[in-house]
Amino acid sequence: MDGIFITYDTGLANAIRLAKSSLYCQQYIRWRCRNAKMAKAPGDTRILDDTIDPVAAVRFTFWQNRDGQFRAYWGGAPPGSQVCSCGTPLLNCTAPSSTCKSTCLNTRLTCNCDSKLNSWSEDSGYLSFIDDLPVSAVNPGDTGDAKEEGYLSLGPLECRGSNRLVN
């Protein structure tokens, strides 16, 4: 992966220990984009790198959990959904597909950045599935052309409560 590997002041191992011993953790992630999509369109054959991972096959922008596994869901969306927070209304829609709409800039897409606008937009929110935290790497993609830009922000790992039993 041609990504950004995240370093923690305490070290990744200690950040993982903190998450494993806490009742609740969250980490804020934001991708500000201009003409830089998160998801590949069906049939897009551009290769990110030499990985065979199914997430990298369908996403330009994704992240890796504490175990190095690729994740395509974005902040504010449920684990495994492969959508951003604005795309969550489409997940459980039982109406005909023509009436299902997301709250994204383009209501048929699952992330704002997939609109590939020439103006700035963003997809952001908190990751809170504790088994995936902390984030170990992020691949901010689709910025290879001159008009494609993006800025990544990743907040600190925030945890509270202890899941250890007290005798």
Salt bridges, closest charged atoms under 4 A:
ASP44 OD2 - ARG46 NH2 3.11
GLU122 OE1 - ARG30 NH1 3.53
ASP131 OD1 - ARG66 NH2 3.86
ASP132 OD1 - ARG71 NE 3.09
ASP142 OD1 - ARG46 NH1 3.42
ASP142 OD2 - LYS116 NZ 3.29
GLU148 OE2 - LYS116 NZ 2.63
GLU149 OE2 - ARG34 NH2 2.29
